[in-house]
Amino acid sequence: MRRFVLTTTMLAVFLFGCAYQSATQPSGERDVKEYSATAVSLSDFSMKIMAHYQAQNLPIPSDFDLGQFFALLEKIYPDQSRVSSVKDNYQVSVRPLDGGYSVMLCDRQTGRKIMEDLSCCPDRVEIRSWQSDSIIPCVFERNWMPLCKCQ
C-alpha cells in the first residue's frame, strides 16, 4: 500500500510539473516555435513548387491561386501532414507574382498577418510579421521587390 501511495504521489507531482511548465511557457515562445516551423515548411513548399514547374520548363501560371497551390502540394509534397497543418491552422492566400507566386498566412481569429513567402529566396520566408510588435493586417505586400534581393 505504501508503495502504491508513493508511486501515485510521485506520478502526480511529475504530471503537475509538466502541466505547470506548459502553462507557464510564454505564448511568445510558443509562437516562435510554431511560426518558425511553419516558415520552414513554406520555404520547402516553395522549393518543391518551383522545381516542379522548372522540371517541365514552365513558368508559374499567371493565374496561380490557392486551389492550385494546395492541389499541387497534395500531389507532389512528400509530407502531407505539413501541408495539412498549414491548410488547417491558418487563413491562407495565394497570388501570382511576376513569374513566381506569394503565399500569405494569417491568424484565423484575429486576421493578423503572420508571414508571407514571396518564393524568391528559396531558403527563407521573406516577410515574418509575427516578429513585429505591430499588428500587421492580412494584406499582400505591395512593395515586395526590395525583399527579393536574396543574399
Secondary structure, DSSP 8 states (H G I E B T S, - for coil): -HHHHHHHHHHHHHHHHHHHHHHHS-HHHHHHHHHHHHHHHHHHHHHHHHHHHHHTT----TT--HHHHHHHHHHH-S-HHHHHHHHHHSEEEEEEETTEEEEEEE-TTT-BEEEEE-SSSTTS-SB-GGGSSS--BS---SS-GGGG---
